[in-house]
Amino acid sequence: MMKEFMKKSIACLLLLITVLIPSSRAFANSTFYTYSFDYYGNELESPDAYTAEDMLIGSMMGEEVGDFVSPSGMFVRDELIYIVDTGNNRIVVVNKAFKLVRIIKSIIINGEESFFNQPTDVFVDRNGDLYICDKLNQRVIHTDKDLNFIKLYTKPVDETILEGSDFLPIKCVVDTSGRMFLMAGNVNKGFMQFDKYGNFTVYVGANQVKASLFEVIKKRLMTKEQRERMILFVPTEYSNIAIDKDNFLYATTTTFNDGDLRNNPGKVNPIRKLNSLGTDILIRNGYFYPVGDLSWGSGGDVSGASRFEDITALDNDIYMAIDRIRGRVFAYDFQGNMLYAFGGLGNKMGYFEYPSAIEHMGSDILVLDYKAGSVTRFTLTEYGDYINKALALYKEGRYDDSAEYWEKVLHLNGNYDLAYIGIGRALLRKGEYAEAMKYFKSKIDINNYSKAFQQYRKIWVEENIGYLVGGFIVLLILPKVVRLIRKLIKGGAASNERKNSGQ
Amino acid sequence: MSVRTLVNKNRLLHLGKTLRFSLHCIFRPFDGFWDLTHEGRGSIGAANIILILCVLTQVWTWTYSSFIFYWPQWEYFNLFMQILPSVVLFLTWCIANWSLTTLMDGKGKLKHIYMATAYALTPYPLIRIPMIFLSHVLTVDEVAFYMVFYNLSSYWCVLLVVCAMMMIHDFSFGKAIFTCLATIVAMMIIIFLIIMFFSLITQSFGYFISLYKEIAFRLY
């Protein structure tokens, strides 16, 4: 008896041990070049949407040009690529075919030749005017397209700017009305906005600092020395800025904790789209917030969340951001759905060592590598083209035509969730609700499924209203009928039985 | 034990009667739970059936509900781990409650606590099983209807548990509430001890295994 009990309890213990031992779910770090996410955030291999076609290294243009040293900025206007070769204090302009057009090393200001000192960025507006962030000279130079000096942006005199501090312009963009948005070092109030005459007006896009209740209590309990030792709680600093065809600013930030991003991606928002008031208006309707990689498996010396170094917004409202941690380009559509990610760290063409800028030329993508000193050109493949067309048609409201392209996408990639949902939407518009529900269900699109189901249910009820009403009436009458029949059959016996049982 | 004695007609009748008493209990909790233990109108068998129904309701909710409400990732779905917490919580509740109420002059025995708590869970399968059907006719905009029933079943069960504690232990209302809260604390302590015990055991196992490996490597 005792023995059996012992045996049983040992068996139970062993069972409990196996259940309670914590098992960790290992995430495989993807090894494919291009991938997309499914509903659960798994990385699924996908055909290449972009392929590396060409690569430019400074010395390929001849001895007199030489290699780029730490190039940190790039800009594309029409057919020309402006590469800011920071280490060599110059701007190299090349054309579409990667042939040298000109090298800018200095600007004639008031009859004197003024050289650059560590330029970091250049912006070219639609007239061809250049805005050059000359970082260590603490100025932004505005010239016309023939490099004739127009004006300087220097450190503004304003009570919000410390007098002793340096003015370090890092990135700038200019909208069509001539307003400049400048990202400067030492500034954490957002972007500095200058009017078209070069006067500082206002800060744009600053984060409000909200201390949580816990932080307030914590601060109350701390001594003065402890409080001073604490890291200053400052708003986000941006890592880069871009402007799209409609004058909206796209901004990226890399100053956040991995934990905050994990728990609160909606508060960190590493990618933002700012309107002229500085409000974030990015649409985030995808399965996940646009934060780059979802699983941060560490391999080699790579770990943690994606950190976007630069962003570019294409003319079809697809935006692509480049992650310096894993060297990947992430593409999102105008609804915030992740379209595809591609790239990686490495020395091969199509891989990066430390990407520092991304730009687009038409549908081509150009990525500048800070360490390798190279520019890689990516061109759209058939697959990427189908996605673009399907999205464009969807945006126009031509759902049927869009579904045709989604079908083509599915032929190339059966794992592409957006394609199923796109086809489902077309079916929903056509009124084929049951079929649409299947598509939405397969990709767990609950809202669209509900829309289709609501119509399906309506039709079903309309068709079967007779049965429904009939069934309802039967349900109401049935108990009474049963009681009546019982009474008729058993007569007095039924009531007697109840009496005898005494309850 | 032969089949005849197992499926005895009287036993079955008794089981059916005690099971039907659960319906009386949930609508008239004060009378019901008093009679349950003091008049012997409940049975452990019925309590077991209610518990099994609760577990099955959980399983069915996951497997048969409309995907608008439940969309488990079946590749990683472990039914055992879905069921285990609720069963373990139920048993811990019984043990913790018994250990507390014996110190606080509660009249109920462990058997009574088990039976009354199980009877108090009757609304759970009673409401949740029709909700599985309901989920197939609702859209995402009508989640509110679903949540009404969801909350109703939960609050009803909680109220019944408090009533059950009052009646089987012969407590006042305030004392019943207090013991319920104290039981939850006691449950946490029990779970903490169990987890600590097992993590220590796994660590000591790991220690001996590494010791063995070390010796094996040294010798060969």
Chai-1 contact restraints between the chains, C-beta under 6 A:
chainA,res_idxA,chainB,res_idxB,connection_type,confidence,min_distance_angstrom,max_distance_angstrom,comment,restraint_id
A,L20,B,F198,contact,1.0,0.0,6.0,A-B,restraint_1
A,I21,B,T202,contact,1.0,0.0,6.0,A-B,restraint_2
A,Y40,B,Q73,contact,1.0,0.0,6.0,A-B,restraint_3
A,K441,B,F67,contact,1.0,0.0,6.0,A-B,restraint_4
A,I444,B,W71,contact,1.0,0.0,6.0,A-B,restraint_5
A,I446,B,I68,contact,1.0,0.0,6.0,A-B,restraint_6
A,I446,B,V140,contact,1.0,0.0,6.0,A-B,restraint_7
A,S450,B,T139,contact,1.0,0.0,6.0,A-B,restraint_8
A,S450,B,V140,contact,1.0,0.0,6.0,A-B,restraint_9
A,F453,B,T139,contact,1.0,0.0,6.0,A-B,restraint_10
A,Q454,B,T139,contact,1.0,0.0,6.0,A-B,restraint_11
